[in-house]
Amino acid sequence: MTMNAEWIEIDGERVVQGLQAARETLDTAQGDVVLDFSSVRRIDPNALRAMEKLAGLADGKTVKVVLRGVNVDIYKVLKLVKLTSRFSFLA
Amino acid sequence: MAETVASLSEERIAYLEGLVSQARIAAAVFTQYTQEDVDRIVKPMVLAGLEQAQYLARLAIEETRLGVVEDKALKNMVATEFVYNYIKDKRTVGAIREFPERGVVEVAEPIGVIFSLTPITNPTSTVLFKCIMAIKTRNAVIFSPHPSAGHCCYEAVRIMYEAAVKHGAPEGVFTCLESQTLQDNAYLMRHKDVGLIDATGGPGMVKAAYSSGKPALGVGPGNTPVYLEKTADLNMAVVDIITSKTFDNGTICASEQTVVIDDEIYDSVLQKFSELGAHICNEKETELLGRTVIDPKTGYMQPMAVGQKATDIARMVGLSVKPKTKLLIAPIQGVGPEHPLSVEKLFPVLAVYRAKSVNEALTVCVDVNHAGGIGHTAVIFSRNDEIIQKFGEVMNAGRIIVNSPGSIGALGGVYNDMVPTFSFGCGTGGGNSTTDNVNVYNYLNIKRVARRTQAHMWFRVPNQIYFNMNAVENVRHFPSRSTIIITNPAMEQIGHVDTVRRHIPPETLVHVSVIPDAEPEVKVVMQGVEALNFYKADQIIALGGGSVIDAAKIMKLKYESPEADLEELAAPFLDLRKRVIQYPTEKVAQARLIAISTTSGTGSEVTPFAVLTDKEHGRKVTLADYSLSPDVAIVDPQFVMSMPKGLTADTGIDCLTHALEAGVSIFASPYTDSNAMQAIRMVFKFLPIAYEHPQDEEARTMMHNAACIAAIAFSNAAVGVNHALAHAFGARFGVAHGRANALMLPHVIAFNAGVPTKFMPSPNQRGYIAHKKYAMVADLLGLGGQTIDEKVKNLVAATEQLLDRLAIPRSIADLGISKEEFERAMPDLVKIAFDDPSWRSNPRMPLLSELGELFWSAYRGRSLPTVAKAPQPQTAEEWSCV
């Protein structure tokens, strides 16, 4: 992870909005973008679609999206839709 | 199939991919839901289905033109209310079942995306059922209804979806192809993200599902035979059959197709059918009916007849029937292409057959069952339990319905306590992996979390053991009318037989049977059994070493259970508790076995083993069972005071080997350890004294006891690789068992104390502890050493020193066996040692190559350095390793 990472805390109640903000950050980010999922207990289909979009956007840039504090239930959801390989994870 | 997929347009593929993507996301999100979340969603779905039951029934009838609206509504209600009643308290998320006594917990894992095909005959009820099941199990479903039932199914899916999402289900959890083609189905069946195909419908669709390479629940056609047996309640039977066969105009595939009726009741049954609204066809009408409703080319029913009323079918055929006729009954004389009406008919036409005997009736039912209905459903009406049982055995049907309507009975939960379903598993006969009434558990991957369990172990010893000098006097406490003393010539010559006889009560008839001093042969054993029978013995006294006592054990076995097959009883086994062969428990005679040992080594007086030589076939037969253990053991040192020095040494080391091997065995327990450790201590202290001072009574007593105590240990913990090597080597080169053990012992200790190349599965132990056990022995003997490694080396050295003191040859080479001769024997030695069961309780699994290395180590002899003795405190920590 680079030293000048952008850090975005994802609100568990407003995950889609948080991911939208992350997408906007990708355009200007110099280094990694860290999304802190510590307060997210569960994600819904809209959030998952937003994550797919985010991953797609990040693929086209040199920015690495790092997910921090992802609980194992959400990690399994990401695994099932084959998104884990498109993000980095931080405990 | 590949061609049909290839013909899909890009636009269509994008559409189908969209459906799968939606379902895949929903299924992934669904994995986060708890049981409570799921149950909160299911209930309102069920209520929505109940509320719309009639609406959906009307839609189905309007669209498909099949069946009866009232019955379709009823089916919708069963598919919701009855299914809910069954599943509402079922756990389908997380831990779903626990078996604490087995340490097993079953944990549910959703399948993910299910591709579900639904039929024209039961369109909406099947959709309702599958939606409820899917939500209960956290799965997403893509529905593909029958093309002629697309709209009503779409509506059913919509109603379920709205209720589900409103109460928290993930968006996209259900999708439905409103119009579909075979190409769509083929594409979705093979899609990588589809986890399961649930195909309820016609044979073509089911076959396609199975051919897709995906796991599939395929429910195919039936052809339900019914046996109406003469003891049946005929009024009930006739009403049940009419109810079932006319239900939704016969569209349920479990409905009755051919009723086989006993001759005695045939006419009255037909009369009752007629009275209740059935039309009994005459021969000409039957022929006409068969020609019209069954396709003569394919032999299958004509689609135009499916789900139609009896009067409409009569009109199609040109039969004249009463206006309210419910059912057309066609008598047939057989099953097969010559009798077209013997196949499945999903409309109210029922074939009947007159059977002259139970056997004929059952045979015809088997024919019907095999004429397109294997694995599906069969029905019997009878009060005769034997016939019901027989029917259940000969029918190949997932559901065998007794004294109830076939169609509604098979659905479960109405006429019986079967699992409610709208999807009948037909087993392998129907090309299906299950015979279940498909329900929630078929929509789950069930994982088993199995905790390590500790197997029950045992500690068994003979009922009574008398020990110390003159213990033989206790023989007088055992009343006997007729006693046989089994012994060898030496015991008679020395006068030991007379010693024993003196203590037998005077009223006892005593016969002495002298056998050769060698491993018992079959012939010798059978002569002994003859003597036991002749004297009607109620007591056997075995006086001698291991061979005599072993012979007596087998004589007792054959005397009490003449049918016992020694060869069968010697069958190999891995675990005594799970062995295939059981020793006889029924006895035609009974005799007490008192074993008096005259050597201090084998411990046969307390062991459950006996070895027999089968000279005829040139082999040894080893028997092992606790029923072989003597009833009474007498460990009286007066019988060993005159043992020669060499025998004292060899048998003493045999005893030490028993104790050391039991100590490190994978079956060792605190119970066996206490005996093994005590025996080791006694051997190290008293064997040199008994060897050097044969008349030392204390040493002889302690060694005699040590042999018995070590035998108690290995009777319960078994021996190890040392014995496997010694058996092979001793037999090949004619070396006494104890001496052969001695040659191997230091090398085996070193081998077991090393890090195993291959660990032996040992569920009763936590980690590898053999080296620690040896270290514990070293501590017990006060051998010193700072580390486990040093202690093990000191134990090896102490063993070497003991062997030296006993003047036992220290290598196989010392026996005068040339290297070339040994090399020639090596392949056989390794093979025989590997076949020997003894090593299976050894802590370290020996590889074939390692067995060879051990033999060569023993050939070369001592090679381990002696570690200087150093004082070592025996700490609690060191002892805690066991």
HADDOCK unambig.tbl for C-alpha pairs under 7 A between the chains (distance, minus, plus):
assign (segid A and resid 42 and name CA) (segid B and resid 32 and name CA) 6.71 0.50 0.50
assign (segid A and resid 43 and name CA) (segid B and resid 29 and name CA) 6.66 0.50 0.50
assign (segid A and resid 44 and name CA) (segid B and resid 29 and name CA) 5.85 0.50 0.50
assign (segid A and resid 44 and name CA) (segid B and resid 170 and name CA) 6.75 0.50 0.50
assign (segid A and resid 45 and name CA) (segid B and resid 25 and name CA) 5.96 0.50 0.50
assign (segid A and resid 45 and name CA) (segid B and resid 26 and name CA) 6.02 0.50 0.50
assign (segid A and resid 45 and name CA) (segid B and resid 29 and name CA) 6.31 0.50 0.50
assign (segid A and resid 45 and name CA) (segid B and resid 170 and name CA) 6.51 0.50 0.50
assign (segid A and resid 45 and name CA) (segid B and resid 171 and name CA) 6.49 0.50 0.50
assign (segid A and resid 73 and name CA) (segid B and resid 32 and name CA) 5.87 0.50 0.50
assign (segid A and resid 77 and name CA) (segid B and resid 28 and name CA) 4.86 0.50 0.50
assign (segid A and resid 77 and name CA) (segid B and resid 29 and name CA) 5.92 0.50 0.50
assign (segid A and resid 77 and name CA) (segid B and resid 31 and name CA) 6.98 0.50 0.50
assign (segid A and resid 80 and name CA) (segid B and resid 28 and name CA) 5.82 0.50 0.50
assign (segid A and resid 81 and name CA) (segid B and resid 24 and name CA) 7.00 0.50 0.50
assign (segid A and resid 81 and name CA) (segid B and resid 25 and name CA) 6.67 0.50 0.50
assign (segid A and resid 81 and name CA) (segid B and resid 28 and name CA) 6.73 0.50 0.50
